[in-house]
Structure formats: structure tokens, C-alpha cells
Amino acid sequence: MAGRAAPGGFVLAAAGAKSRINGGEKAHESPIFPAPEVPLHIVRQKGGSELARKSRDADKDRRAEENTETQRPAGPALAVWRVYRRLQRPELAQQARVAEETLGRYERGEREPKPGPLRKLGRALAVPVERIGETAELLAALDRLPPSEPLAPARTALRLQTELGTLLERGALESARLRPTADESPEAEEAHAERLVIRLREIPAHFRPGWGERCAALRGAAVVTRLCAESTMTAANCGADAIGWADLACLAAHLSKGSDAARRRLLGYAQLHRANAVRVAGQIPTADRLSGEALELWEHGDPNLPLPEDRIFSLLASLRRGQRRLPEALVLLDRALELAPPGRTAGLLVVKGKTLEEMGDYAGAVQGLQRALPLLDLDPDPRTAWAAHFNLCENLFHLGRAEEARLLLPQVYEVAHRMGNGLDLLRLRWLEGRIAAFCGRWAEAAEIFREVRAGFLARKIPFDTALVSLELAMVLLEQGKTAEVKEVARPLPPLFDALGVEREALASLAVFCAAAEREAATLAQARAALERLQRAGRGA
């Protein structure tokens, strides 16, 4: 789709673009040749393109001023786009070189912007002026809805609001189009890939694939590796987002120039990250199948392509951990550590420590995590620091070194608050409750476990809900509060189907729940159910 370049390398409006407004169609013409009064020989002279641009702008200003009476107020539409871009009014005013007071008058409808300032504001918002006009028309249509016949206007309002949302999303797509970089140096390509991801974050997730198919910038090894890294970083918070980023990486690999062998190598790398995202979403068999396909592409691709090979082994190790094939995971992690640059060593040591923890080797896990701590500053992923500190604290607790773990809690909380992830904070709070219970502070532990249990229930995480419920029950039984244990156990039976564990663990849990319902549960029953459930979760 042809377009005109805006500052910063974005492509904005397309000539002859159409938009559907209130059921009709309106064509927007963008003059692409100089105005007739400018001779073509001037355009061909040095500096002539600048004269042509000024002539086009003057012609557009004249036509816009002639049609002022028929235009809708643009100010409220500017306010909509400013909020959509998450800009404060002073920020937009500064970027567009417009007085803040003037911008406020525009947005309040007290003054209509002339074409020149409107174009400046459109450039600062990275939105074509045509889109601002369409937004103004939709807003005006919403204002015109009659107060009578409430059902029909409500339906019309809903339709118009949907159109406005679509318009905003389309404008975001147009403003995010980056051109490929002409500089093919590794540094330039990495910088281009970073800019691309920043722009993609501004686009609603469900629009990214369609945008990617039309974007010439979405290609190349640097883009593929950066999109894969984004998939890995988002996997901790949202599996669906991680899959979406990995899908874009696969698309970029398909679109990349070069030999078939190079594309196979890139596609294998991207597909393995997609398999990792699918694994995080809990689809282990599908992840295993995708990994097999990815490895075949990788092995039949160009081995000279500069891709981080250690990532292949670390992703496979994560899959083997998910399959509970822990010894295989350790072998893969050791291979990844041999190949990894210093910036990724700490992350691999953290994953290896977690694997040893799952195997019950808490001392080995502590040793590996302590090796990782001095290397954290070299790792660009902030989650590595969080995982290293939290896992060290947890393994010290498993070793019975609760006082050491307790002294580390403030430092771990500091890292968790910097991350701002609610689930991380909930798990840290859970560990704090376990430490309190280990030290015999029953009332404090019970309060924390109730808080954590409510958090897991709200997030619909059945396995952890069951675990913390049993720990809460044990604390209550230590205090002889059997009636409260009954209330704790009641929500557990509906979770049985979702736990996905072996029958023996479910049987032990059912025995405990039945006894709790009769207010006859014992500490031994709760402990047995907890230990069986923990072993089932580890695949032991």
C-alpha cells in the first residue's frame, strides 16, 4: 500500500485510502504530485522537492480553510488520540511545538486548529490527519444520538463505539509501520529490531499478525532473535502473549531474505520458542511435537547463521523439566552453559538450581544459585535476579536453614517490588508464611496462608490452592481448631479434576477432606496428603 513517509521512518496515510463511516464510504485523497502552479523542472532541481512539499502543504491549507464550515471539530478527536497514545497534554504540546494552553483550547472545543498546527499534532501523535478527521466524525455522531427511543440509540452508540475502537487500532497499525534499515551492520540491525518491538507493543495483540504480513521491516536474524526474546520474557506473565510473539518470530523467519537453508535455521529457532510458549501454557504434548519439528528445521539449516545456540539447549531443558525428565534436563543445561556468553550464564545457573531443587538436591541447588549471584549484573533479564534470590531463599528453607531464609526476605521483597508481578509477590508471601510456620508462629502463618490461598483461588491456580490449603490446615490443627479446618477443606473436592495428579495423591487428599468434614481430621492425615501432593507435582 503506497504511503508517504513521516519523520522517524514511519509510513502514515495511503493515497486513496477508504474508511467506512456510519455505513457509507469516504475516499481520502493525498496529493502525490506537486501542485499545478509549480513547474515540474523546479521539482527536478536541487531542493525542488522541498518547494513541491511547501506547495502541496499550501494547497492543502487553502482547501481545508475553504471547507472549514463543513468540518467536524478536531479538538475532541485530538484528545482521544492523545489518551490512546498515553501522552500527557504537556508532553504532546512540547513534541508538536504547540502552546499547552492552545492545545487545551483545541481539546475542549473552544478553538479549532488550523491545518498547520493540526499536521504538527498529527505527526507528534503518529496519526494521519485523515484519521483524526474520521475520529471527529464518529465522536460527532455519538453526540447526535437522540435521547428518545432508548434501545435504538443504544445499539447505534455501541456500533459507533466499536467503529471508533477499530479506527484507533487501524491508526496504530499505520503509525507503527517501520521501514527496513539500509545499514546491514549487526549493531544497526539490533537497534532496528529493538525499535520494531517497541512499536509492536503499542499495537493490540490480535492486530500484530496482520500488520506483520504487510511490514517489510519484519525480517532478518536480528528481528527473529529479538521477537523470540520478547516471547521468553512475556511467558512468565501470559502464555498467550508469549505464543503471539513467537508466531511473529516464525513469520519474520519466513519473510527473511537469503538461502532456503538460512530460512530453515531461522524458522527452527523461532519454532522452538513457540514450543516453549506452548509449554508454558501447559500443553506439554503439543510442545514436544513442535520441538521435534523445530529441531529438524534447525539441523537442516545453515549452521553459519549467527544465532545463540545455547538457547536451543536451554529451551529443550525447560521442556524436559516439564516432562519430568530431570536428569536429561541437567545434561542439556550443562551443554547450554558451555556455549552461553557471560550475559546468559546466571540465568542458566538459576534454571539448573531449580532443576536440582525439583530432584530434591537442595544443597546442590543452593551451591549453583550462589554461583549465579555475582553474575546477575551481566544478565539483561530482570527476572533472573528475582528467580535467583527467591529460589535461594526457598532452598535454604528446604534445608532447614529458616533463619538464613528469613534474613534474606527483605532483599527478595525489594527485587519483587521492582518487578511488579503480583504472582511473584504472592509466592514470596507464601514462603514467608512457611518460614513463620516452621518457627512456630502459628497465628502469623495462618493469616498469611489465608491471604495466599485467596490469591491462588482468584487466579484459578488449583494445584497451589490445594497445597497452601493443606499447609493452612496443618497450622490450624496445631492450634486445635478443627472446625476451621472443615471450612478450609470444603473448596478442595471441586478442584480434584483440575489437579491432574496421580490417583494415590487424590485418594489421600479425599481421605483428609472426608475427615475434615466430620471435624475429625488429624495432623498426620494433612501431612500425608501434602507430601503425596508435593511428590505428585514433582513427578516423583
Phi and psi in degrees as a GROMACS rama.xvg file:
@    title "Ramachandran Plot"
@    xaxis  label "Phi"
@    yaxis  label "Psi"
@TYPE xy
-69.28  145.98  ALA-2
-152.995  174.131  GLY-3
-109.502  143.288  ARG-4
-79.0029  138.436  ALA-5
-109.34  165.94  ALA-6
-55.7389  141.723  PRO-7
91.5172  0.797141  GLY-8
87.3435  10.1714  GLY-9
-87.2205  152.026  PHE-10
-105.082  123.862  VAL-11
-103.003  -108.632  LEU-12
-76.0185  149.001  ALA-13
-101.839  143.723  ALA-14
-66.8352  134.517  ALA-15
71.1142  19.1423  GLY-16
-66.7347  146.477  ALA-17
-114.974  148.437  LYS-18
-137.616  147.065  SER-19
-95.81  116.71  ARG-20
-120.918  117.275  ILE-21
51.2313  41.4412  ASN-22
87.5719  -9.39898  GLY-23
-107.893  -178.665  GLY-24
-126.474  141.469  GLU-25
-134.723  125.186  LYS-26
-91.3209  139.456  ALA-27
-113.233  115.977  HIS-28
-93.7971  132.856  GLU-29
-112.615  114.409  SER-30
-60.7911  128.09  PRO-31
-114.723  -0.87544  ILE-32
-120.492  160.474  PHE-33
-61.1952  155.894  PRO-34
-63.983  152.778  ALA-35
-56.5943  -32.3483  PRO-36
-72.2376  -7.09367  GLU-37
-99.6048  113.453  VAL-38
-60.7131  145.377  PRO-39
-65.5425  -28.187  LEU-40
-66.594  -24.7761  HIS-41
-70.341  -37.8474  ILE-42
-62.5198  -34.6235  VAL-43
-78.8956  -17.623  ARG-44
-72.6585  163.894  GLN-45
-61.0812  125.951  LYS-46
84.6094  -3.77758  GLY-47
-64.259  -32.8261  GLY-48
-62.2181  -31.729  SER-49
-68.6893  -41.4366  GLU-50
-62.0911  -40.6873  LEU-51
-63.6864  -40.8532  ALA-52
-63.7477  -44.1383  ARG-53
-62.9912  -37.4897  LYS-54
-65.6917  -42.1338  SER-55
-62.8172  -42.7594  ARG-56
-63.6467  -40.4873  ASP-57
-65.2158  -39.7568  ALA-58
-63.7485  -42.1494  ASP-59
-65.1086  -39.7274  LYS-60
-62.9527  -42.0945  ASP-61
-63.9827  -45.5647  ARG-62
-64.9201  -38.7936  ARG-63
-64.9093  -40.3327  ALA-64
-68.5066  -32.3642  GLU-65
-66.3432  -29.7431  GLU-66
-103.837  18.6557  ASN-67
-57.7481  -37.8584  THR-68
-66.1156  -27.182  GLU-69
-92.7116  -5.90659  THR-70
-82.9046  152.61  GLN-71
-84.2235  150.63  ARG-72
-58.3814  127.306  PRO-73
-86.3642  -17.802  ALA-74
-58.0748  -51.7857  GLY-75
-59.1153  -34.4493  PRO-76
-65.8634  -37.8327  ALA-77
-60.2743  -40.2642  LEU-78
-62.7622  -40.6088  ALA-79
-60.8661  -47.4417  VAL-80
-67.9043  -34.7759  TRP-81
-63.4801  -44.2874  ARG-82
-65.5074  -40.1734  VAL-83
-61.9129  -36.0847  TYR-84
-82.2929  -0.154723  ARG-85
59.6166  44.2787  ARG-86
-110.032  142.244  LEU-87
-80.9534  156.888  GLN-88
-59.4672  -42.8514  ARG-89
-60.8092  -36.3678  PRO-90
-62.4146  -48.6009  GLU-91
-64.6563  -42.1904  LEU-92
-59.7386  -41.8174  ALA-93
-67.1787  -43.2878  GLN-94
-66.1043  -35.8898  GLN-95
-89.8735  -5.16047  ALA-96
58.3941  47.7983  ARG-97
-123.044  142.095  VAL-98
-62.0365  137.112  ALA-99
-59.4009  -39.5984  GLU-100
-63.5529  -39.2114  GLU-101
-64.9445  -43.2001  THR-102
-60.8436  -41.0387  LEU-103
-60.3237  -39.5699  GLY-104
-67.3269  -37.3826  ARG-105
-58.7659  -51.557  TYR-106
-65.833  -31.1156  GLU-107
-82.8993  -2.3528  ARG-108
78.3018  12.9757  GLY-109
-81.1966  -17.3199  GLU-110
-153.045  139.777  ARG-111
-95.9612  128.546  GLU-112
-67.9475  138.681  PRO-113
-74.5032  163.982  LYS-114
-55.712  -38.4078  PRO-115
-61.6823  -57.3934  GLY-116
-59.8369  -33.5666  PRO-117
-64.1886  -40.236  LEU-118
-65.301  -39.9212  ARG-119
-60.3131  -44.0111  LYS-120
-66.9306  -38.1077  LEU-121
-62.5  -41.0942  GLY-122
-65.5009  -41.941  ARG-123
-65.0147  -33.0752  ALA-124
-85.0289  -7.17254  LEU-125
57.4423  45.6371  ALA-126
-132.815  130.601  VAL-127
-60.8868  144.829  PRO-128
-58.5031  -33.7478  VAL-129
-59.6685  -37.9176  GLU-130
-68.0764  -36.0144  ARG-131
-63.2494  -41.058  ILE-132
-62.5513  -42.7554  GLY-133
-63.2787  -40.1477  GLU-134
-62.2187  -40.756  THR-135
-61.5054  -40.0202  ALA-136
-64.0793  -41.2917  GLU-137
-66.2129  -41.3434  LEU-138
-63.8908  -39.7091  LEU-139
-64.605  -38.5096  ALA-140
-63.3637  -37.8371  ALA-141
-64.322  -39.0921  LEU-142
-67.2608  -26.9063  ASP-143
-83.3864  -3.56578  ARG-144
-60.0813  129.618  LEU-145
-72.3065  149.762  PRO-146
-74.5713  -21.5772  PRO-147
-79.6281  172.904  SER-148
47.4988  71.4802  GLU-149
-61.9882  -31.6875  PRO-150
-70.8289  -47.6592  LEU-151
-62.5056  -48.4231  ALA-152
-60.6345  -34.7639  PRO-153
-63.206  -41.971  ALA-154
-66.2949  -40.5773  ARG-155
-63.3222  -43.1134  THR-156
-60.55  -42.2373  ALA-157
-62.1914  -42.2189  LEU-158
-64.8397  -43.6784  ARG-159
-65.6039  -38.5295  LEU-160
-64.9339  -37.4928  GLN-161
-63.4132  -42.4036  THR-162
-63.0268  -39.5301  GLU-163
-62.7498  -42.6161  LEU-164
-60.804  -42.4924  GLY-165
-63.445  -39.8565  THR-166
-62.4779  -44.1207  LEU-167
-61.3118  -43.1881  LEU-168
-65.362  -39.837  GLU-169
-65.1738  -41.0053  ARG-170
-61.3995  -37.7983  GLY-171
-63.7487  -39.1758  ALA-172
-63.5335  -45.8643  LEU-173
-64.2067  -40.7398  GLU-174
-71.7102  -18.5237  SER-175
-93.9008  2.62983  ALA-176
-73.2819  113.419  ARG-177
-98.8488  144.064  LEU-178
-87.1568  151.539  ARG-179
-61.9515  148.653  PRO-180
-78.8286  140.153  THR-181
-79.4382  -25.3424  ALA-182
-79.6494  118.762  ASP-183
-98.6371  13.0701  GLU-184
-68.16  151.315  SER-185
-56.6065  -38.7818  PRO-186
-64.9779  -43.143  GLU-187
-66.537  -40.0263  ALA-188
-67.3217  -37.5515  GLU-189
-65.678  -41.0486  GLU-190
-64.4068  -40.0138  ALA-191
-62.846  -43.5674  HIS-192
-62.3279  -38.3534  ALA-193
-65.2028  -43.5678  GLU-194
-62.4918  -38.7871  ARG-195
-61.7381  -45.9025  LEU-196
-65.3561  -39.4931  VAL-197
-59.7592  -42.3181  ILE-198
-68.0634  -38.9558  ARG-199
-63.9774  -32.6755  LEU-200
-62.533  -25.6612  ARG-201
-77.9547  -13.7883  GLU-202
-94.6345  136.693  ILE-203
-53.6325  140.202  PRO-204
-55.8774  -38.8103  ALA-205
-74.6683  -9.6892  HIS-206
-94.8605  -14.1249  PHE-207
-61.791  -44.494  ARG-208
-60.019  -44.2908  PRO-209
-63.4589  -38.1087  GLY-210
-63.9703  -43.2373  TRP-211
-61.0145  -35.9718  GLY-212
-64.4585  -24.5178  GLU-213
-103.276  3.47304  ARG-214
-102.309  116.756  CYS-215
-68.4571  -18.3265  ALA-216
-79.8134  -13.7198  ALA-217
-86.4733  75.099  LEU-218
-167.721  161.228  ARG-219
105.555  153.657  GLY-220
-63.0216  -39.8722  ALA-221
-64.184  -39.4608  ALA-222
-66.6634  -43.3069  VAL-223
-60.87  -47.7597  VAL-224
-66.521  -35.6741  THR-225
-70.2004  -39.1144  ARG-226
-65.7348  -37.8777  LEU-227
-64.4593  -40.8156  CYS-228
-62.9761  -38.0905  ALA-229
-65.2265  -37.9609  GLU-230
-61.346  -44.3598  SER-231
-63.5623  -41.2474  THR-232
-69.2746  -35.2708  MET-233
-82.2004  -13.4724  THR-234
-61.1478  -30.8958  ALA-235
-66.8524  -25.6604  ALA-236
-105.419  -34.8872  ASN-237
-153.699  110.797  CYS-238
-63.4008  -35.9852  GLY-239
-64.7215  -41.8958  ALA-240
-63.7168  -40.3822  ASP-241
-61.4122  -40.8992  ALA-242
-63.4921  -41.7438  ILE-243
-61.0141  -44.2246  GLY-244
-65.006  -39.5969  TRP-245
-66.8721  -35.9242  ALA-246
-61.9728  -40.2654  ASP-247
-63.7728  -37.5838  LEU-248
-62.9082  -40.7555  ALA-249
-63.1815  -41.5303  CYS-250
-63.1248  -43.9081  LEU-251
-61.4189  -37.3216  ALA-252
-64.7295  -41.8814  ALA-253
-62.6166  -38.7227  HIS-254
-82.1974  -10.474  LEU-255
-67.8139  145.916  SER-256
-77.8483  171.274  LYS-257
112.878  -170.754  GLY-258
-76.3115  164.229  SER-259
-61.1815  -37.3932  ASP-260
-63.6872  -38.4416  ALA-261
-66.6742  -42.0986  ALA-262
-65.4728  -37.2747  ARG-263
-62.5095  -42.7594  ARG-264
-62.1429  -46.1187  ARG-265
-62.9347  -43.0623  LEU-266
-66.5714  -37.6417  LEU-267
-62.1072  -41.4594  GLY-268
-63.5224  -46.3548  TYR-269
-66.9775  -41.6826  ALA-270
-65.3334  -32.6397  GLN-271
-66.5197  -34.7286  LEU-272
-70.2977  -32.3668  HIS-273
-66.2198  -40.9207  ARG-274
-60.5287  -38.1145  ALA-275
-64.1191  -42.4798  ASN-276
-63.7057  -39.236  ALA-277
-65.2065  -38.2751  VAL-278
-61.5907  -44.1711  ARG-279
-60.7662  -33.7582  VAL-280
-75.058  -0.636262  ALA-281
92.7969  7.21013  GLY-282
-99.3034  72.7226  GLN-283
-62.9809  -47.8615  ILE-284
-59.1024  -42.222  PRO-285
-64.248  -41.3159  THR-286
-61.5067  -38.5977  ALA-287
-64.1457  -42.2915  ASP-288
-65.3103  -45.3783  ARG-289
-63.4819  -36.5623  LEU-290
-64.4487  -40.1494  SER-291
-61.2925  -43.4755  GLY-292
-64.9942  -39.916  GLU-293
-64.762  -41.7971  ALA-294
-64.1452  -36.3398  LEU-295
-64.5744  -42.9887  GLU-296
-63.4006  -43.9363  LEU-297
-60.2051  -47.0802  TRP-298
-69.2449  -27.0981  GLU-299
-96.9148  11.0968  HIS-300
-95.931  -175.393  GLY-301
-77.7066  112.309  ASP-302
-70.9391  -12.3698  PRO-303
-85.5114  -5.23736  ASN-304
-68.9665  130.758  LEU-305
-76.8093  86.9687  PRO-306
-123.736  147.117  LEU-307
-71.1187  97.8353  PRO-308
-66.2506  -26.8959  GLU-309
-61.9797  -27.3949  ASP-310
-64.4712  -32.7114  ARG-311
-60.8233  -48.1799  ILE-312
-69.9202  -37.0061  PHE-313
-69.5421  -37.3991  SER-314
-67.8666  -40.3443  LEU-315
-63.1568  -37.0858  LEU-316
-63.2244  -39.9629  ALA-317
-63.7315  -37.9594  SER-318
-65.463  -43.5233  LEU-319
-63.6595  -34.7658  ARG-320
-63.4342  -43.0255  ARG-321
-63.106  -29.6718  GLY-322
-86.9466  1.57302  GLN-323
64.8023  26.1742  ARG-324
-97.5256  67.9965  ARG-325
-67.6875  -41.3656  LEU-326
-59.3721  -38.61  PRO-327
-64.0972  -38.8374  GLU-328
-61.1212  -39.831  ALA-329
-63.4378  -41.0075  LEU-330
-62.0715  -43.8725  VAL-331
-65.143  -38.6618  LEU-332
-66.7883  -39.0227  LEU-333
-62.8009  -37.8921  ASP-334
-66.6678  -40.7357  ARG-335
-63.4069  -39.6661  ALA-336
-63.6234  -32.2954  LEU-337
-66.004  -33.1465  GLU-338
-96.477  -18.2544  LEU-339
-73.3675  143.92  ALA-340
-74.0494  166.458  PRO-341
-55.4028  -32.2786  PRO-342
-67.396  -17.3816  GLY-343
-112.486  -0.41347  ARG-344
-65.5485  -42.9374  THR-345
-60.7601  -43.5729  ALA-346
-61.4388  -39.8823  GLY-347
-68.0545  -38.318  LEU-348
-64.7309  -34.749  LEU-349
-65.3297  -44.7848  VAL-350
-64.9265  -39.6779  VAL-351
-64.2361  -39.9031  LYS-352
-61.5463  -40.1336  GLY-353
-65.683  -37.4964  LYS-354
-64.4349  -43.9018  THR-355
-63.5565  -37.0215  LEU-356
-60.926  -43.8652  GLU-357
-66.4056  -24.2824  GLU-358
-85.5032  -2.76616  MET-359
87.5744  5.37217  GLY-360
-92.7771  76.3334  ASP-361
-69.0185  -35.4037  TYR-362
-65.2851  -42.146  ALA-363
-63.7613  -37.9911  GLY-364
-63.6077  -44.1176  ALA-365
-61.6093  -41.938  VAL-366
-61.911  -44.8062  GLN-367
-66.797  -39.7728  GLY-368
-67.7561  -36.1022  LEU-369
-66.8547  -30.0021  GLN-370
-68.0438  -31.1723  ARG-371
-75.3955  -30.4759  ALA-372
-55.6326  -46.0813  LEU-373
-67.9466  -14.2459  PRO-374
-98.1094  0.740821  LEU-375
-64.4072  -33.6292  LEU-376
-64.5301  -21.5918  ASP-377
-84.0246  -14.2901  LEU-378
-91.5281  124.217  ASP-379
-76.1573  -14.8774  PRO-380
-84.5947  115.805  ASP-381
-65.5891  -20.5079  PRO-382
-70.5314  -21.8584  ARG-383
-63.3724  -43.2458  THR-384
-63.4503  -41.9184  ALA-385
-60.7789  -49.7737  TRP-386
-63.838  -39.5676  ALA-387
-62.7198  -47.8651  ALA-388
-69.4171  -43.1012  HIS-389
-66.3604  -46.0514  PHE-390
-66.0414  -35.7488  ASN-391
-62.5544  -45.6665  LEU-392
-60.051  -43.9277  CYS-393
-66.5261  -41.185  GLU-394
-70.4179  -34.2254  ASN-395
-60.7933  -39.3675  LEU-396
-62.8468  -43.9997  PHE-397
-60.7667  -31.5819  HIS-398
-80.6852  1.14775  LEU-399
82.9994  10.0037  GLY-400
-96.0516  59.19  ARG-401
-63.9816  -36.0019  ALA-402
-66.3834  -40.2957  GLU-403
-62.4885  -41.9972  GLU-404
-63.147  -41.4636  ALA-405
-62.704  -38.7986  ARG-406
-68.368  -23.6857  LEU-407
-82.9274  -16.0641  LEU-408
-55.4653  -45.9115  LEU-409
-57.8246  -39.7314  PRO-410
-66.1676  -40.2126  GLN-411
-68.0454  -39.3828  VAL-412
-61.0665  -39.4803  TYR-413
-60.3006  -44.7764  GLU-414
-64.7654  -41.9122  VAL-415
-64.3681  -40.7791  ALA-416
-66.8147  -34.6445  HIS-417
-63.544  -36.9559  ARG-418
-70.5805  -37.5277  MET-419
72.0806  22.5221  GLY-420
-95.5572  119.51  ASN-421
-62.1047  -37.1361  GLY-422
-68.8462  -37.8167  LEU-423
-60.25  -45.6185  ASP-424
-63.7341  -35.838  LEU-425
-65.7437  -42.5731  LEU-426
-67.5071  -35.0846  ARG-427
-67.4974  -39.5156  LEU-428
-62.5685  -38.2153  ARG-429
-60.181  -46.445  TRP-430
-62.0882  -38.5427  LEU-431
-61.2278  -39.1035  GLU-432
-64.821  -39.1904  GLY-433
-63.7696  -41.39  ARG-434
-63.2069  -41.6907  ILE-435
-62.1686  -41.5201  ALA-436
-65.8011  -40.9689  ALA-437
-60.3219  -35.832  PHE-438
-86.3692  3.45524  CYS-439
80.5992  16.5363  GLY-440
-90.656  77.036  ARG-441
-63.1931  -46.1738  TRP-442
-63.3454  -43.2656  ALA-443
-63.189  -44.2114  GLU-444
-62.7445  -42.4235  ALA-445
-62.2526  -42.5424  ALA-446
-61.7007  -43.6828  GLU-447
-66.6022  -44.2491  ILE-448
-62.5279  -37.4961  PHE-449
-63.0473  -43.3817  ARG-450
-61.85  -45.4213  GLU-451
-67.4621  -40.841  VAL-452
-60.1269  -43.2518  ARG-453
-62.6469  -38.095  ALA-454
-65.0611  -42.2838  GLY-455
-68.8737  -37.0574  PHE-456
-63.4154  -43.4299  LEU-457
-63.7961  -32.7039  ALA-458
-89.9236  -0.102565  ARG-459
56.6428  54.2679  LYS-460
-112.263  90.2908  ILE-461
-66.2362  -39.8395  PRO-462
-64.0323  -49.1269  PHE-463
-68.4923  -30.5952  ASP-464
-60.7546  -43.9502  THR-465
-65.141  -42.4747  ALA-466
-62.4256  -50.1418  LEU-467
-69.939  -27.4048  VAL-468
-64.9579  -41.9243  SER-469
-67.2107  -37.9708  LEU-470
-66.0848  -39.3097  GLU-471
-63.4208  -41.8144  LEU-472
-61.6686  -40.3542  ALA-473
-63.5353  -41.0094  MET-474
-64.5307  -40.8605  VAL-475
-67.0933  -38.5621  LEU-476
-67.2546  -33.6984  LEU-477
-59.9753  -28.082  GLU-478
-98.2679  3.06981  GLN-479
75.1355  22.1345  GLY-480
-96.8428  68.9509  LYS-481
-67.3741  -32.1284  THR-482
-65.3551  -37.2213  ALA-483
-71.3138  -30.4319  GLU-484
-62.742  -37.3887  VAL-485
-57.4837  -44.2047  LYS-486
-68.5376  -33.6965  GLU-487
-67.8426  -38.2643  VAL-488
-78.2643  -23.9543  ALA-489
-58.8895  -39.8512  ARG-490
-74.0729  -6.41761  PRO-491
-74.9365  -44.7632  LEU-492
-52.8109  -40.7574  PRO-493
-62.756  -16.5767  PRO-494
-86.5262  -9.63015  LEU-495
-54.9713  -47.0567  PHE-496
-63.8749  -31.4985  ASP-497
-81.7081  -13.5762  ALA-498
-70.153  -35.0881  LEU-499
63.3393  39.9743  GLY-500
-117.711  173.464  VAL-501
-64.1763  159.197  GLU-502
-64.5437  -34.3148  ARG-503
-64.0017  -39.6413  GLU-504
-66.1906  -41.1357  ALA-505
-64.608  -38.0942  LEU-506
-63.6189  -44.038  ALA-507
-62.9832  -39.3198  SER-508
-66.6358  -38.1889  LEU-509
-66.1452  -38.8654  ALA-510
-61.0053  -44.6735  VAL-511
-62.3734  -46.2457  PHE-512
-62.1043  -40.0935  CYS-513
-64.2299  -42.4962  ALA-514
-66.9877  -38.627  ALA-515
-64.0829  -36.2636  ALA-516
-63.2411  -31.5109  GLU-517
-88.2287  2.79681  ARG-518
58.6564  37.3076  GLU-519
-123.395  14.3224  ALA-520
-67.3221  145.348  ALA-521
-115.092  161.963  THR-522
-61.5284  -36.9366  LEU-523
-64.3979  -40.2825  ALA-524
-65.093  -43.1256  GLN-525
-64.6847  -41.8693  ALA-526
-65.8238  -41.655  ARG-527
-62.695  -43.8157  ALA-528
-63.9572  -40.1054  ALA-529
-64.3243  -45.9691  LEU-530
-65.4193  -39.9353  GLU-531
-65.4595  -40.0175  ARG-532
-67.8961  -39.4967  LEU-533
-64.2179  -42.5205  GLN-534
-64.1349  -39.8335  ARG-535
-63.8855  -37.8529  ALA-536
-66.6816  -32.1362  GLY-537
-83.4744  -7.77132  ARG-538
76.2264  17.2516  GLY-539
